[in-house]
Amino acid sequence: MRERVRGVLITPAGHLLLIKRIRPGAAPYWVLPGGGVETDDVSLEAALHRELHEELAGTATICSLIHVIEGDDRQHVFLARTHTWDPARRSGPEFADPARGDYVVQEVPLTAAGLAGITLVPASAARLLAATPPRCSRYLI
């Protein structure tokens, strides 16, 4: 079973930082930043930091593991406070293949209305966030 990591990233404005996926022939949907754990990642948290650097050219402070999604892959969902990101500097291999579609970084209000206005995948993460919007209070300024 492949291990994956995802980040529920809270921005300084208190929004959720997501990636809007626009793929040929499919309706747009949003995903939590993250990806596969590599053999040289020393921990799940290290894998998430690497993925955030690749996908967002971003940094974050990880608060805690908040959810595990079991399926074909096991996805570990972490709550984190993101500090910086610059999509123009991202470096993941997926961005070199135009056939994979677009990866648009967006801030979405972390409110019931904000979450209702998007299709967040996987659905279990969307249900979790809609039921109890997360707070990373120890990192709030």
DAURUR-V418901 format. One record per backbone hydrogen bond with DSSP energy under -0.5 kcal/mol. CO is the residue of the C=O (numbers start at 0). NH is the residue of the N-H. If there is no record, write none. Layout:
co=CO nh=NH
co=CO nh=NH
This chain:
co=1 nh=73
co=2 nh=36
co=3 nh=75
co=4 nh=34
co=5 nh=77
co=6 nh=8
co=7 nh=9
co=7 nh=79
co=8 nh=10
co=8 nh=16
co=9 nh=81
co=10 nh=13
co=13 nh=109
co=14 nh=10
co=15 nh=17
co=15 nh=107
co=16 nh=8
co=17 nh=19
co=17 nh=105
co=18 nh=20
co=18 nh=30
co=19 nh=21
co=19 nh=103
co=20 nh=22
co=20 nh=28
co=21 nh=101
co=22 nh=25
co=28 nh=20
co=29 nh=120
co=30 nh=18
co=32 nh=6
co=34 nh=4
co=37 nh=40
co=42 nh=46
co=43 nh=47
co=44 nh=48
co=45 nh=49
co=46 nh=50
co=47 nh=51
co=48 nh=52
co=49 nh=53
co=50 nh=54
co=51 nh=55
co=51 nh=56
co=51 nh=57
co=52 nh=56
co=53 nh=90
co=53 nh=91
co=55 nh=85
co=58 nh=82
co=58 nh=83
co=59 nh=61
co=60 nh=80
co=63 nh=78
co=66 nh=76
co=67 nh=69
co=68 nh=74
co=71 nh=1
co=72 nh=70
co=72 nh=74
co=73 nh=3
co=73 nh=75
co=74 nh=68
co=74 nh=76
co=75 nh=5
co=75 nh=77
co=76 nh=65
co=76 nh=66
co=77 nh=7
co=78 nh=62
co=78 nh=63
co=79 nh=9
co=79 nh=81
co=80 nh=60
co=83 nh=58
co=85 nh=88
co=86 nh=89
co=91 nh=94
co=92 nh=95
co=93 nh=96
co=95 nh=97
co=96 nh=99
co=97 nh=100
co=101 nh=21
co=102 nh=104
co=103 nh=19
co=105 nh=17
co=105 nh=107
co=107 nh=15
co=108 nh=110
co=110 nh=114
co=111 nh=115
co=112 nh=116
co=114 nh=117
co=117 nh=119
co=118 nh=29
co=120 nh=31
co=121 nh=124
co=121 nh=125
co=122 nh=126
co=123 nh=127
co=124 nh=128
co=125 nh=129
co=126 nh=130
co=127 nh=131
co=135 nh=138
co=136 nh=139
